[in-house]
Amino acid sequence: MRLVVLPLALLTSAAAAAEPVDCDAIENGTVAVELTYHDADEPSVLQIYRELSGNRVLWLKTLNGKLVAKGVFVDGILTIGETTSAYAGKFKSSTITYTNEGMPRHFDRRSDLKYSSTSSVVYADGSTKLSTTTFDYKFKSAGKEAVGSCMLDVVRGETDRVDQSTGKTSHTYNMYFPQLTASISGRTAEPVLDDIKTKFDPMMPIP
């Protein structure tokens, strides 16, 4: 077993550099929040912008920073998406509109649910794709947990999805944060939360 010993001065410096988090504003307000987490060795960053209406805009950076996605949620339901990436060709960017069936407004993730989502995608080269995905969500547990330095509600679940046009299936492990009205997910196991911030640089599309 390797033991790594850090000098006390280094530990003190790192603690001093950490930005304080306003937990009350996170729980009871609409302050913007950034979550950093990882699934296996893949890091992701999620920025959450909440509105008084209950709607929200999410920005996600993933695939080792090669993909940035923006999602607009109305009444807790994803309606519009945009992506930009470091890739060339049709996948350089896309715009997506979603039509959902069976998803209730402001779903709290505390019960099982089957629903579907039809996405209409326009890619950077002008090509399009229309597809429907069915979701089978299973509620697992709920309770208050430490999220960084804050105690927040956390709802855990798992989802099986099927792309109806290809038959391709996938499974995700989900963590939903009711106060943030946002969730993170992992493909290989439950995602591991690394940090929560209320002070950060807003995410931008990849040029």
Legacy VTK file of the C-alpha trace (Angstrom):
# vtk DataFile Version 3.0
C-alpha trace
ASCII
DATASET POLYDATA
POINTS 207 float
0.000 0.000 0.000
1.387 3.406 -0.955
0.927 6.215 1.522
1.044 9.795 0.302
1.834 12.395 2.944
1.103 16.023 2.076
2.768 18.881 3.928
0.475 20.699 6.342
1.148 23.996 4.539
-0.094 22.514 1.264
-3.286 21.190 2.861
-3.945 24.553 4.522
-3.383 26.387 1.253
-5.813 24.113 -0.621
-8.516 24.558 2.027
-8.093 28.338 1.965
-8.414 28.374 -1.824
-11.760 26.555 -1.771
-14.704 28.842 -2.446
-17.427 28.861 0.238
-20.780 27.425 -0.845
-24.051 29.158 0.082
-26.098 26.105 1.068
-29.163 28.154 2.044
-29.248 29.793 -1.399
-28.966 26.368 -3.011
-31.812 24.883 -0.947
-34.203 27.824 -0.872
-33.282 30.096 -3.777
-32.504 30.076 -7.473
-28.754 30.691 -7.352
-26.908 29.006 -10.212
-25.079 25.813 -9.221
-22.248 23.792 -10.735
-21.812 20.085 -10.077
-18.666 18.201 -11.049
-18.821 14.413 -11.060
-17.394 11.372 -12.786
-18.537 8.042 -14.198
-15.611 5.602 -14.123
-12.730 7.695 -15.506
-14.939 10.150 -17.412
-15.380 13.559 -15.746
-18.429 15.755 -16.383
-19.501 19.239 -15.364
-23.162 20.258 -15.000
-24.254 23.890 -14.581
-27.835 24.527 -13.437
-29.646 27.824 -13.971
-32.993 27.894 -12.181
-35.810 30.366 -12.750
-38.515 31.562 -10.357
-41.089 29.956 -12.662
-39.576 26.561 -11.898
-38.132 26.221 -15.381
-34.402 25.757 -15.819
-31.522 25.683 -18.273
-28.765 23.086 -17.925
-25.303 23.122 -19.471
-23.283 19.885 -19.568
-19.631 19.388 -20.527
-18.628 15.765 -20.979
-16.617 13.327 -23.136
-13.415 14.791 -21.671
-14.499 18.289 -22.655
-15.214 17.375 -26.285
-18.989 17.876 -26.023
-21.020 20.738 -24.570
-24.796 20.370 -24.440
-27.494 22.863 -23.437
-30.989 21.775 -22.404
-34.098 23.866 -21.779
-36.583 22.374 -19.310
-40.184 23.589 -18.981
-42.192 22.269 -16.020
-39.370 19.795 -15.430
-39.543 18.353 -18.957
-36.750 18.651 -21.548
-38.084 20.536 -24.571
-35.097 21.925 -26.517
-31.466 20.871 -26.758
-28.333 22.199 -28.433
-24.910 20.590 -28.742
-21.482 21.720 -29.885
-18.437 19.477 -30.069
-14.767 19.225 -30.944
-15.651 16.878 -33.816
-15.806 17.786 -37.503
-18.665 17.189 -39.919
-22.321 16.687 -39.049
-21.647 16.151 -35.343
-19.952 19.536 -34.942
-23.279 20.873 -33.686
-26.956 20.043 -33.493
-30.311 21.437 -32.415
-32.961 19.132 -30.994
-36.640 19.461 -30.150
-38.278 16.913 -27.863
-41.860 15.698 -27.645
-42.544 13.674 -24.525
-45.380 11.260 -23.773
-46.162 9.939 -20.307
-43.778 12.240 -18.423
-45.674 14.248 -15.777
-44.750 17.828 -15.013
-42.223 18.253 -12.214
-41.764 14.483 -11.812
-40.105 13.921 -8.405
-38.474 10.553 -9.307
-39.919 8.897 -6.188
-41.995 6.353 -8.101
-41.547 4.045 -11.075
-42.432 5.495 -14.483
-42.568 4.420 -18.114
-42.540 7.182 -20.721
-41.239 8.013 -24.194
-39.455 10.906 -25.877
-39.337 11.681 -29.592
-36.378 13.784 -30.701
-36.123 15.765 -33.933
-32.464 16.572 -34.629
-30.918 18.955 -37.158
-27.162 18.418 -37.541
-24.449 20.868 -38.604
-24.557 19.697 -42.226
-28.327 20.168 -42.461
-29.172 16.472 -42.216
-31.965 15.442 -39.876
-33.014 12.511 -37.719
-36.303 11.638 -36.046
-36.281 8.936 -33.370
-38.274 7.764 -30.376
-36.791 6.376 -27.182
-38.766 4.592 -24.478
-37.712 4.840 -20.832
-38.415 2.482 -17.939
-37.435 4.284 -14.735
-37.235 2.439 -11.395
-37.138 4.329 -8.097
-34.533 2.990 -5.648
-34.169 5.261 -2.609
-34.500 8.814 -1.281
-33.083 10.743 1.658
-30.943 13.654 2.804
-27.239 13.329 2.089
-24.069 15.392 2.151
-23.503 16.998 -1.251
-20.198 18.752 -0.832
-20.630 20.899 2.277
-24.456 20.954 1.980
-27.147 18.534 3.106
-29.507 18.060 0.172
-32.287 15.680 -0.832
-31.037 12.921 -3.135
-33.296 10.507 -5.047
-31.695 7.446 -6.616
-33.063 5.420 -9.495
-32.118 3.378 -12.538
-33.369 3.640 -16.109
-33.544 1.188 -19.009
-34.013 2.800 -22.384
-34.693 1.464 -25.873
-34.172 3.316 -29.157
-37.268 2.270 -31.101
-35.648 2.819 -34.515
-32.537 0.687 -33.887
-33.525 -1.522 -30.969
-30.385 -0.417 -29.117
-30.696 -0.606 -25.330
-28.830 1.138 -22.517
-28.922 1.319 -18.730
-28.142 4.322 -16.529
-27.817 4.944 -12.802
-29.479 8.213 -11.807
-29.116 10.679 -8.928
-31.782 13.403 -8.780
-31.467 16.518 -6.579
-34.963 17.956 -5.919
-33.707 21.325 -4.633
-31.691 21.726 -7.834
-34.397 20.161 -10.039
-31.582 18.398 -11.881
-30.015 14.968 -12.115
-26.741 13.308 -13.022
-26.277 9.802 -14.373
-23.666 7.124 -14.921
-23.480 4.337 -17.457
-21.166 1.931 -15.632
-22.253 2.601 -12.048
-23.784 5.311 -9.923
-21.959 8.586 -10.682
-19.550 9.932 -8.071
-20.089 13.570 -7.099
-16.817 15.489 -6.806
-17.819 19.064 -5.959
-20.635 21.609 -5.778
-20.141 25.341 -6.386
-22.156 28.540 -6.527
-19.264 30.561 -7.960
-17.958 29.469 -11.368
-17.383 30.581 -14.952
-20.477 30.076 -17.130
-20.097 27.361 -19.725
-19.921 28.357 -23.388
-20.471 26.458 -26.664
-17.408 24.921 -28.286
-16.437 27.165 -31.232
LINES 1 208
207 0 1 2 3 4 5 6 7 8 9 10 11 12 13 14 15 16 17 18 19 20 21 22 23 24 25 26 27 28 29 30 31 32 33 34 35 36 37 38 39 40 41 42 43 44 45 46 47 48 49 50 51 52 53 54 55 56 57 58 59 60 61 62 63 64 65 66 67 68 69 70 71 72 73 74 75 76 77 78 79 80 81 82 83 84 85 86 87 88 89 90 91 92 93 94 95 96 97 98 99 100 101 102 103 104 105 106 107 108 109 110 111 112 113 114 115 116 117 118 119 120 121 122 123 124 125 126 127 128 129 130 131 132 133 134 135 136 137 138 139 140 141 142 143 144 145 146 147 148 149 150 151 152 153 154 155 156 157 158 159 160 161 162 163 164 165 166 167 168 169 170 171 172 173 174 175 176 177 178 179 180 181 182 183 184 185 186 187 188 189 190 191 192 193 194 195 196 197 198 199 200 201 202 203 204 205 206
